[in-house]
Amino acid sequence: MNRNRMRFSQASSKKIRRPGYRWTVFVILSLQYLLVYFHRVSPALMTRELVAAFSISGASLGLLSSSYFYAYALMQLPVGIFADRWGARKTITLFSAIGAVGAILFGLAPNFQVATAARVLVGLGLSAVFVPAMRVCASLFSAREYAAVSGLLLAMGGVGWFVAATPLTWMTALFGWRGTFTGIGVLTILLATATWFLVVEEPSQSTRAGDASGKHQQSVWAGLRLVLSTGRFWPLAGWFFFFGGILFGFCGLWAGPYLMDVCELSKSEAGNVLSMIALGTIVGGPLLGRISDRMVRRRKSVICFASLMEVLLMILVFSLKGRLPYAALFPIFFLFGIFGNGIAVVAFAAAKELFALEIAGTAVGSVNFFAFISAAIYQPLSGLIMDMTGRTNGGYPPEAYTPVLFCFLITSILLLICISLFREESRPND
């Protein structure tokens, strides 16, 4: 340990103490997180291209898209442990390089099998960005700043969602979807390199892996057991499961085809509407985080209100499908961004505050697991439901969306029930 501390140069120590350093680290990590969101939702506007390129059904399309989430979800528990033991620099750099290889392979994929394997690599690689970033934010920013800062991080994810909407239609028109993903892979390599050279961590955090004794290793698994054995954790875990089902099943995949097949929008018009989810995320994450930090005593009340709004939005989409005018779609999907995605920062803060800071990464990774395993289930399941009606002229008839939208409506109700059962820990400095 002393040897590692000696290797930690005086220049690096001074860099950490600079007033703007924590924001420099935040910018680097948030740019990485932008690409995480881009890869999550980009299939929503490329469904027809992917179906045509690989000659696949809706269920296979759901499997192709969700393969990212299987890898992402399964890595959340170990990534939380890596975040607590290794620190952000090593974890993000290593895994982002894997994600970059996956993105390039996806752009070059000759068939469905290779494309699916490439999406697995992307999910595996990008699984190790958010949790380490949240762990670093927890150590660099105060408890009163945490939800607001994590809201800004989620807002950068919203920028990634925006890039995967209208700008993605422009990029695919210029470079094709294959050239676009190959270029994104190259950009991921550059950002991983910047992380390695520019992110500096305190020895107490960055040298944990080298200093870990059997006792420390045991404490890590004890922390995971503590998280999973805490009764108050499970209603929040259930909330994250149903939250992920709507966010990634509807907003992240089938909302695009819904807008084109049911609302009869062009691809560019659908991209414009979907960009409202990104805008709502950019606005909603910091806004709800600040409200949760400064204006209310309990985070649960903010999450309950957002969950209720999501139920109302799903009722509106389900009951008025096909009869919603183009102009009305913009505020509806903007509200989906605020209450269906921006609210996540408050829920992550609630999860973190259930446990000590030493297992904050494990706690956040644990709830994150449920959100992404949900996406891995909902995407192919909803595609299977769509296939029961069958495609017409490269798309789906409007009646094919009725059962799948009903499924998402029931999911939103379960979301509200779960958060109503949650009992949160006392807030710091309450």
Disulfide bonds with the S-S distance in Angstrom:
none
